[in-house]
Amino acid sequence: MRKFKKKIRRLLGKNYLTKALLAKYSTYRLNQYYKKMSKKIPVDDKMVIFEAFFAKKYACSPKAIYEYMLSDPRYKDFTFVWVFRNINDPAIKEIFAGKRTILLKYKTKKYYRFYARAKYWVTNARIPDCIVKKPEQVYIQCWHGTPLKKLGWDIEVKGDNALSSNKEVRRQYNHDASRYTYMLSPSRFCTEKLTSAFNLKALGKEDIMVEKGYPRNDELFTFDDEKIKAIRARIGIPEGKKVILYAPTWRDNQHTLGVGYTFDIGIDLKALRERYGDEYVILMRMHYLIASKMNLGGVMDFAIDVSNYNNVNDLYIVSDMLITDYSSVFFDYANLKRPILFYMYDLDEYQNNTRDFYISLDELPGPIIKEEQALSDAIGDITNIRAEYDEKYKAFHAKFNYLDDANASKRVVETCIKI
């Protein structure tokens, strides 16, 4: 019977209308369950629940905050809970071996019960709509980057989003933001844009911003040569090879029902391998929303898929340059003062028909490249390019990264979590 129900759901999920009806029915049932269950569970003042990228990774600011609290004796009596989609993953088990941490499977009944119990919720993305915050609970929204492309209420959509209408996107942002107790920010710029994107002023929540730097960037100020060597060995980077990190974002308009977001990487890896294979390897870091699999056949000695590697900071630390497009990763990577190339081969389409940007592209600390041959040439001229953009790099840091150092986690925890 259960298998039959799953088949019916899969069939109904292939049609937009029936998929929407199924979603509404599931939401109603979850709302009723959580409301009834939550009333029976008291809040534990010394319990913190962590979740990153919809329970897909052990990463980002939730990871940094957790590791800081775990190391600080002031929080020795706290109970820590981490949420994952696959709690039986050997890599996850290894990370948490010997630590006083409970592992929870995403969207199970136990998952919802722990959200009802934990005093503190720490995440960098949205949590299910059915979870209702009690007055004494604290929701710390870390978010996952300084935004380049417009978000939420700031998106001026010409027509509907690939998944949902602009109205639905704004409803989702409003619903989640209405539960926030704190929202983290690394700069005045980011505070202003997140306040607007999440409609915080209209919700009466413009004072929730915690402008203390991004905890996730603490690691970028504390690594050494031994750590670099260990990361290279873990990833499988050959001795003596320099490293290019390619980390593009997803496209709102590249979505297939029943498949998810797809993405054309826009680079001929075989051509790059022929030109730079003796000198470089390239780490391919696809956005977590992109569902399609990359085909690295024929270039596996040159290109390494690190999309599922948990800690993106490790990838930053071992990379000699970054190639990105509209992803916010460059804000964090810029803390390392290393070269950045902006490969925006679909810039006109993206800016005019998909998303616009919060900042002028003239402020970017690296060149905008639209042609594949020009990208290949820029890799060979990277030293001169970095020197050419030195002044823009300094101005960029002064505006966007001035709060990042090795102590943002400490500042955030001491502000948001009471002993």
Disulfide bonds with the S-S distance in Angstrom:
none
